[in-house]
C-alpha cells in the first residue's frame, strides 16, 4: 500500500518547512532515477526500433528534454540562488524560481499526450503529427512570410515544405472532413498557435478543435485545480502585474513552498514517462526488475498526483 500521507506531505503546512522540502526532493530523486533508467535502457535495448521509427525517436527526445529540464529544476531547488555582494554570499530567496521549468515540463507532457496518447486511431495520429510539424515549421517563418508577399529562398523552402504536409492532411478522409478549419489553421500565411489539436466524432462525422496548454488539463487530469495551477505557473513565467505583486509579497524565508514547483514537475515527468512506456513493446514491465514494487507504486502515484 502507498502511504498517501507521505505522497501529499509537501502540501501539509503542519509539517516543518524543511521536512516538506526534503520529502519533495526525495520524490524528485525517485522520479529522476526511474526516468533516467527508462531513457538509457531504451537506448540500449530498443536501438533498432528507434532507428526505424521516427515518431518513437521524437517521443524519446520528449522524455529526455523533460528530464533535463526537471534536473535543472531539482538542482535549482536544492542549491538555491546565491549572489555575491561586497565579497559576501548573499542568498536570494524566491519560491517561484523554478516555475518556468515546471511549466516547460507540463507543456512537454501536454504535447506528448496529444501526439501519442489521445488520438483514437492511426489516421488521427497521422494528422495530429502532420499538424504539429506544420506548426513547428511556421514558428521558423518571419513576419514577411506570413504576409503573403515575396520571401527569400530559405523562407520559400519552409513554405513549400508546409504545403507538402498540408497536402498530406488534405488527402486523408478525416482531413477532408475537417479541411475548412485545418486549411485556415495550417496555412503558412497565418501565425502559428500554441497547443495541439484533438478530434471528436459525432455519428461517424469528424470534427477538430484546437486545445491550448491552459485548456489541456481537462484531458489530462480529473482535477479542476490544475487549471489554477497552470495559470499560477504562467504568471511567474512572464512579467505580469499579479505575478510580480506575489513575488514582492512572498515570505522572506522558505515556509515549505519552495519545492512545490519541483514536486509538480516530478508528477508531470512521471506521467510523461508512463505514456512513453506505453509506446514500447512490454514497456510497462521495463522498470520492474530495477526498482522495488513500493518504488514503482510511489512513482505511479506521483504521476496521478494532479
N, C-alpha and C positions, 0 to 999 in steps of 0.2 A: 504493500500500500504506500502511496505517496503522501508525505506529510504536507497537506495543503497549507497548514500554518506556516511552514518554512517557505513554501513557494511564494506566498503573499507577504512574507515578513518585511521585505523592503518598503512596503506601504504602511506598516504598523508603526504609527508615531508614538506608541507606548514603549517601544524599544529604544535604547540609546542610539544616537545618530551613527556612531562608529559601528555598532553591530549591524544596523540596516545596510550600511555601505559594504561591510565585509560580506554579508550574505549575497548582495547583488554582484559583487566582484567574483565570489566563488561560483555563482551560477554562470556568469560570463566565462569563467575558466573552463567549466564543463562544456559549454556550447562550443567554444573555440577548439577544444580537444576533439570533439566528435566531428565537427565540420572539417577541420584540418585532416583528420583521418580519412574522411569520405573523399575529399579532393585528391589526396595523394594516392589512395588506393584506386580511385577511378583512373588516374593517370597510368598506373601500373597494370591493372587488370583489364581495363577497357580501352587500351590504346588503339586497337584496330577499329573498334566501334566508333571512337572519337574521330578517327581519320576518315571514316566512311560517311559519317552523319554530321552535316554542318549544323543542324539545329541543336544536336546534343553538345557539340563543341561550344556553341554560343551559350547554352544552358550552363555548362561547366564554367564558362567565363563569368556568367552572372554570379555564381556561387563564390568564385574566387574573389571577385571585386567586392562583393558584400562582406566577405570575411576580412579582407584587408582594411575596409572602411571600419568594420567593427573593432579590429585590432587597434586602429588609431584611437577609436573611442575609449577602449579599455586602457590604453596607455595614458591618454589624457586624463581620464577619470582617476587613475591610481596615482599618477605623478603630479597632477595639478599644473598650475601655471605659476611660474616664478619669474619676477623681474629683478634686474639688478639696479638698485637705486643708491647712489652715493657710496658705492662699494659694499652695500649690504643686500642680502637677499630680501626681496620684497614680494611676498606671496600675494597673488591676485585671487580673490575668491570670486567664483562665478558658477552658480549651479546650472547655468544654461550653456556652459562652454561646449558641450558635445551634442547639442540638439541638432545642429546641421548634419552631423554624421549619422545620428539616429534617423533623421528624415531621409537621408540618402539610402540607407538600408531598407527603409519602408518602401521607397519608390522602386527600388530594385525588386523587392518582393511583389509589389503590385504588377509591374510589367511582366515579371516571370509568370505570375499566376494567369494573366490574361493571354499570354503567348502559349503556354504549355499545359495549363490545367483547366481553364474554363471552357475552351472550345469543346463542343459535344461530338465533333466528327473530324475526320482528316480534312474534309473540304473546308470546314470553318477554320481549322487551324492554319491551313494554307493561306487563306485570305488575310487572317489576322497577321500572319508572318509577313506577307507582302505589304500590308498597310504599315506595319512597324518599320520595315525597310524604307518605304517611301517617306514616312515622316522623318526618319533619321537623315535621309539624304536632303530633305527640304531644309533641315537645320543648317546645312552647309551652304545654302544659297544666299546670295546677298539680296538687299532690298531691290536692286536693279532687276534681278531675275524674277522677282515676284510682281513686277510692274508691267509685264508684257511689252518690254522694249528690248532692242538688240542687246545681247550679252556677250562677254568674252568666250573664247573657245572652251576653256576649262568649265565655265558655268554651263555652257550648252551641253557638254558631255554629261553633266549631272542631270540636266533636264531630260536628255534623251534616255538615260537610264531609268528615270522616274516614269517616263511614258511607257517604256517596255514593261515595267512592273504593273502599271495601271492596266495595260492591255491584258496581262495575265489574269488580273482580277476580273476584267470585263468578259473574258472568255468562259468563266465559270457560271454555272447555273445560279448559284447564290449571289455572285457578283452582279449578274444581270438583274435579278430581282431587286437588289438594293442599290443599283447604279446611280439613281438620282442623288442619293446622299454621298455615296463613295466617290462619284465623279467630282463633286464640289470639294470634299474633304482632301482628296489626294491630288488635286490639280497643283502643278508646280507654281501656279500664279496666286495661290492662297497660302497664307502663312501656316507654318507647322503649329500643331497644338499639342499640349502635354496630355498624358494619359493614354488610354487604349480604346479599343472598340469591342463591343460584345453583341452577339447575335441572339435574337429571340425568334420563336416560331409561333404562329397562330393559324391553326387549321392548315398546316403544311406550307404556309406562306412565310418567308423570311423577312425580318426587319433588322436594322442595325442601329446602334446608338453609341455615342462616344461616352466614355467613362473617365472622368478626371481623377487625379490622385485623391482629391478631397472627398470624392463620392465612392471610391473603391472599397471602403470599409464595409459597405452594405453586402458586398460579395464575399469578402474575406473573413469577416468576423460577425458573430452574432452578439454584437455589443455596441449600442449606440454611443457609448462613451468614447469609442475610438474616433468618432467624428471630431469630438472636442480635443482629443489627443493630437490629431493631425494639425488642427488649427493652432494649438499651443506650440507644436514644433515649428510651424511656419512663421509665427510672429517673432520667434527668436532666431530665425534664419535671414530675416530681411529687416531693413531699417524702418520698422513700423512703430508708430507712436506708442501703442499699448505695450508692445514688447519692450521698448526702452524704458517706459514707466515701471514695468515689472522689474526690469534689470536694476533700476535705481533703488527700488524699494525692497530688494531681496535682503535676506539676513546677512549680517557681516561675517558669520561663520556657518559652517556646514551644520544644518539641522536634520540631516539624514536624507535630503532630497538630491544631493549632487550626483548620486549614482542611479537615479531613476531613469534618465535617458539611456544609460548603458543597459539597464535592465530591460527596457522596451526593445532596444536594439538586439539584445540576446534573444528575445522572443521572436522578433521578425526574422532573424538569421536562422533560428531553429526551424521555423515554419518553411522558409525557403529551401533549407536543406532536405526536409522531408518531401517537399514537392519534387526536388531534383532526384531523390532516391526512387521516386515513383516512375521515373523515366528509364531507369536501368533494369536489366533483367535481374530478378531476385535482389533488387536494390534495398528493399525493406529489411533484408537479412544481413546487409553488408557489415554493419557495426556490431552485430550480435556477439561475435567471437572476441571482440576487442574491449567491450565495455560491459559492466555488470547490468543485470536486469534493473536494479534500482537506478543506476545512472541513466539508462535509456528511458525508463519511465519518467524520470525527472526531466529529461530532455524533451520528451513529447508533451509533458505537462506545461513546460515553458512555452512550447510552440502554440499552445492553446490559451495562453495567458490572457490575451486580449480578444 
